[in-house]
């Protein structure tokens, strides 16, 4: 009975990955321990063999600099703050100078990476956060990158997916323009 329950729980945990629908084509996700993965840098590949890999992209950083600010909610949950810190640490590990995450009381700018449910949500579709407990939604809208989830598990999965889909050549870091990835957890 315990083995059967464990198997059923494991299958339920795999359901969000099976329901992921992303554009461009999804890359298989690896499962990680959420506590460790939220504090480590994102595992970004830094080589690309495609000569036009940066065509039609949202350039997040180049030559060690970024014009982007990481934004978190004014009353962010600990896991939202940790996720934002993980993004900042990842950029720093790649040699990009970035300021620590700031809350939404700062004036909005065109180039933001928005982590969590913020006052910037007016730019999002109404169903952006309709992803269930362990789901997530990532979207590049205009020059902003939005990363949303309802729980720590969802945010961890979102950051891992983002890392898999970022484009880098060791000098530039980008995501495809119009990138959208939504994984819905329907196990509630």
C-alpha positions as CSV (number, residue, x, y, z in Angstrom):
1,X,0.0,0.0,0.0
2,X,2.9,2.4,0.8
3,X,4.6,1.6,-2.5
4,X,1.4,2.1,-4.4
5,X,0.8,5.5,-2.7
6,X,4.4,6.5,-3.4
7,X,4.0,5.7,-7.1
8,X,0.7,7.6,-7.3
9,X,2.3,10.6,-5.7
10,X,5.3,10.5,-8.0
11,X,2.9,10.3,-11.1
12,X,1.0,13.3,-9.8
13,X,4.2,15.3,-9.4
14,X,5.1,14.6,-13.1
15,X,1.8,15.8,-14.3
16,X,2.8,19.5,-14.6
17,X,5.7,18.6,-16.9
18,X,3.4,16.6,-19.1
19,X,1.0,19.5,-19.5
20,X,3.7,22.1,-20.4
21,X,2.9,23.9,-23.6
22,X,5.6,26.3,-24.7
23,X,6.5,28.3,-27.8
24,X,9.2,27.8,-29.1
25,X,9.4,24.0,-28.8
26,X,9.7,22.8,-25.2
27,X,13.0,21.4,-23.9
28,X,12.6,18.5,-21.5
29,X,12.9,19.5,-17.8
30,X,15.0,17.9,-15.2
31,X,13.6,17.4,-11.7
32,X,15.6,18.9,-8.8
33,X,15.2,19.4,-5.1
34,X,13.3,22.7,-4.9
35,X,15.1,24.0,-1.8
36,X,18.5,23.6,-3.4
37,X,17.4,24.7,-6.8
38,X,16.0,28.0,-5.6
39,X,19.3,29.0,-4.0
40,X,21.6,27.9,-6.8
41,X,22.4,29.7,-10.1
42,X,20.3,28.8,-13.1
43,X,22.1,26.2,-15.2
44,X,22.5,28.2,-18.4
45,X,24.4,26.8,-21.4
46,X,26.8,29.5,-22.6
47,X,27.5,28.3,-26.1
48,X,25.4,28.3,-29.2
49,X,26.3,27.1,-32.7
50,X,23.5,28.9,-34.5
51,X,24.9,32.0,-36.2
52,X,21.5,33.8,-36.1
53,X,20.5,32.5,-32.6
54,X,20.1,36.1,-31.4
55,X,17.9,37.2,-34.2
56,X,14.4,38.2,-33.0
57,X,15.4,38.0,-29.3
58,X,14.9,40.1,-26.2
59,X,18.6,40.9,-25.3
60,X,18.7,40.7,-21.5
61,X,22.5,41.3,-21.1
62,X,25.6,41.9,-23.2
63,X,29.2,42.7,-22.4
64,X,28.6,42.3,-18.7
65,X,25.9,44.9,-18.5
66,X,22.1,44.8,-18.4
67,X,19.5,47.5,-18.6
68,X,17.0,45.2,-16.9
69,X,15.8,45.5,-13.3
70,X,14.5,42.5,-11.4
71,X,11.1,43.4,-9.8
72,X,9.4,41.6,-7.0
73,X,6.0,42.2,-5.3
74,X,5.9,44.8,-2.5
75,X,4.8,42.1,-0.1
76,X,6.7,39.2,-1.7
77,X,6.6,35.7,-0.2
78,X,10.0,34.4,0.9
79,X,10.0,32.0,-2.1
80,X,9.4,35.0,-4.5
81,X,12.3,36.9,-3.0
82,X,14.5,33.8,-3.2
83,X,13.6,33.3,-6.8
84,X,14.5,36.9,-7.6
85,X,17.8,36.5,-5.7
86,X,18.5,33.4,-7.8
87,X,18.1,35.4,-11.0
88,X,20.4,38.1,-9.8
89,X,23.0,35.6,-8.6
90,X,22.8,33.8,-12.0
91,X,23.4,37.0,-13.9
92,X,26.3,37.9,-11.5
93,X,27.8,34.4,-12.1
94,X,27.7,35.1,-15.8
95,X,29.6,38.3,-15.2
96,X,26.6,40.7,-15.6
97,X,26.5,43.7,-13.3
98,X,23.0,43.8,-11.9
99,X,21.4,45.6,-9.0
100,X,19.6,43.5,-6.3
101,X,15.9,43.0,-6.9
102,X,13.6,45.9,-6.1
103,X,10.0,46.0,-5.2
104,X,7.2,47.5,-7.2
105,X,7.2,50.8,-5.4
106,X,9.9,51.8,-7.9
107,X,8.8,53.5,-11.0
108,X,8.0,51.1,-13.8
109,X,10.5,51.0,-16.7
110,X,10.4,49.4,-20.1
111,X,13.1,46.8,-19.3
112,X,12.0,44.7,-16.3
113,X,12.1,41.0,-15.3
114,X,9.0,40.7,-13.1
115,X,9.0,37.9,-10.6
116,X,5.7,37.1,-8.9
117,X,2.3,38.8,-8.7
118,X,2.9,42.6,-8.8
119,X,1.3,45.9,-9.7
120,X,2.7,45.4,-13.2
121,X,0.1,42.7,-13.9
122,X,-2.1,45.1,-16.0
123,X,0.1,44.1,-18.9
124,X,-0.8,40.4,-18.5
125,X,-3.7,38.3,-19.7
126,X,-6.3,37.7,-17.1
127,X,-5.5,34.0,-16.9
128,X,-1.7,34.5,-16.4
129,X,-1.8,33.1,-12.9
130,X,-4.4,30.4,-13.7
131,X,-1.8,27.7,-13.5
132,X,-2.7,25.7,-10.5
133,X,-0.6,25.0,-7.4
134,X,2.6,23.7,-9.1
135,X,2.2,25.4,-12.5
136,X,3.8,28.5,-13.9
137,X,3.7,31.0,-16.7
138,X,6.6,32.8,-18.3
139,X,6.1,35.5,-21.0
140,X,8.2,38.0,-22.8
141,X,5.8,40.9,-23.5
142,X,7.3,43.9,-25.2
143,X,10.7,44.4,-23.5
144,X,9.6,42.8,-20.2
145,X,9.9,39.3,-19.0
146,X,7.2,38.1,-16.6
147,X,7.7,35.0,-14.4
148,X,4.6,33.9,-12.4
149,X,3.6,31.0,-10.2
150,X,1.4,30.5,-7.2
151,X,3.8,28.4,-5.1
152,X,7.5,27.8,-4.5
153,X,7.3,24.5,-6.5
154,X,5.8,26.4,-9.5
155,X,8.4,29.1,-9.3
156,X,11.2,26.6,-9.1
157,X,9.9,24.8,-12.2
158,X,9.5,28.2,-14.0
159,X,13.1,29.2,-13.3
160,X,14.4,25.8,-14.4
161,X,12.4,26.1,-17.6
162,X,13.6,29.7,-18.2
163,X,17.2,28.6,-17.8
164,X,16.7,25.8,-20.3
165,X,15.3,28.3,-22.9
166,X,17.6,31.2,-22.5
167,X,20.1,31.8,-25.3
168,X,23.7,32.6,-24.4
169,X,27.1,32.7,-26.2
170,X,29.1,33.6,-23.1
171,X,28.8,37.3,-23.9
172,X,25.1,37.8,-24.5
173,X,22.0,36.5,-22.8
174,X,18.6,36.6,-24.5
175,X,15.2,35.0,-24.8
176,X,13.1,34.8,-28.0
177,X,10.8,37.8,-28.6
178,X,7.2,36.8,-27.8
179,X,8.4,33.8,-25.8
180,X,5.5,32.2,-23.9
181,X,5.6,29.1,-21.7
182,X,2.7,28.0,-19.5
183,X,2.6,24.8,-17.5
184,X,-0.8,24.2,-15.8
185,X,-1.1,21.9,-12.8
186,X,-4.6,20.5,-12.8
187,X,-4.2,18.2,-9.8
188,X,-6.0,20.4,-7.3
